[in-house]
C-alpha cells in the first residue's frame, strides 16, 4: 500500500488529493495535512468584503468531505520535510504540528511514498512595515480580502466608512497592492470596483474618493504582462480596457509603485521613476506579497537542505529552468511541465507552492534599485489543472512504477478563464469575463503579443457576473464532491 | 432635439491620463446590462470559455 501525503487543502491541494483518492481507491492511502478546518472559495471573498456574501457562503468544513472520500485528514501545519528519512530509516517523512482535532500544538511524523506540496502562499504582510502586525498577521491599519475572516473584517470596516459618507463626511479609500512584488492585482481590481458599485447603490459615491495603487507598470498588467484582445478589428492591449474602466468609474490610479510603509491613515510609496509620495486614507485594502509558507527540509543526517529543495522565496523547486537570465532571453520552455522536484522524484508541488522560473511581467526597478514588478499569479484554473496533473502523475507512478509517464501542465501551454467582478447584482451586476491563452506568453510561437488572439478574449457585462456567480456555486459543489463532481472541469 | 448624455465625460480632464483612454458611450453601457443581449453573450462567452478549458486539459 502506498501513501500519498498532500500538504494543503486549497484549490490545488484539494483537487490533487480528491482525484488521487478517486483514482487510487482504497488500496492506497491519501493523507491531507492542512492547518485549516474549512475549504474557502477564495474568488468570492471580495463579495464577503463588501457585504454581498457571508462567510458561510464561501467556506465549508473539510472533515466531512474527506471522511466521505476516505481521505485521512490532519488539521495541522506542515513544518519540515525529511526526504531521505532519518538515522535508522530511509523512509521519507514530514513533521506536522496540529492546529485542531483536539491535538493543538502536538507534533507528529507522517511517512510518505509521494509528497505533494500544495501549501499555497504565506501572506507576507510583514514584508511592508506597518502592513503586518509583526507576527505574520494582518496589521491594524489596513484590511485584506485574502481569507474569508479577513474579508468579514474588511466589510465591517467598510460599513463604518460608508456610514460616515452617508453623514456627509468625505472619505478616502485606497485599494491595491501593498508591496512592489505583489501578485493578485485581479483581486484588488475586483474589490475596488465592487466598493465603487456598492457606493453608487448606497447613494454615497460623491462622498468617496477612491484611489488605486499598484506595482503594475501599466494598468491591466495583472501580473501576466497584460494581454491583447480583439476589439473592433484591432488587437488592443488590456491597458486600454483597464484604464477605460477606471476612468468610467472615477477611480484615479498610481502605478509602478512599491508601498514601503503603512501607518495609521497613511501609506508611503516609491515609484519606478523615483518619485516618492504618500497617500492618506480612511480605508485601505492592500494585498500583501506572497512567499512560501516557510517549510524547512533536512537530510538523513539532520543537516538543513532547505536551500536545495526551495527557492529563496520559499516555493518548492520543480522542473523549471531556474538559470538567471535577462527578460529578453526568457522562454516559454523555462516553465515547468511535470512539477516534479529535480532532486527527490517523489516530491511534487502544485498551485502557488511551486517556484516559478522567473516573473511573467517584465522586471523593473526604481532608480534606488527597489524591484517594482508583479509576480506571477497562479489563479484557480491553472492551480486546479496542475493539481490534477500532479495527482495523475503520482497515481501512475504508484500503479506503473518509477518509469511511468508523467503528466504535463505547463502554464505556457494552457489557458485560463478568469472572471473579474465589477459589481454584484442579478440584473445590474458587471464582470469582465476573460480567457487568456496561454497564461505565460510564448513570444516565439505568437510573436509580438505572446498569445493566441483566437483564444484570448474579454468583455465586460452582466453575463460575466452571471458566470462568476454560477462558478461560485459550481466549484463549491465540485469541492464538496457531490454527484458528478469530476465532470466539472478545473 | 434629444438631450445628450454627458455622464461619461464627467471623469475626463484634458491632458490627464483620463484624457488618453477610451470610455464607453451610453449605448455600450446600456447593452452591458440589457438582459436579452446579455443572455446571448452568456451563451457565447461560455462557449469560448469551454473551448479554452478543453484546449488546456
Interface residues (C-beta under 8 A of the other chain):
Chain A: X240 X243 X244 X247 X248 X249 X250 X253 X381 X385 X414 X415 X416 X417 X427 X428 X430 X433 X435 X437 X455 X457 X459 X460 X461 X462 X463 X464 X466 X467 X489 X490
Chain B: X8 X10 X11 X12 X17 X18 X20 X21 X22 X23 X24 X31 X32 X33 X34 X35 X38 X39 X41 X42 X45 X46 X48 X49 X51 X52 X53 X54 X55 X56 X57
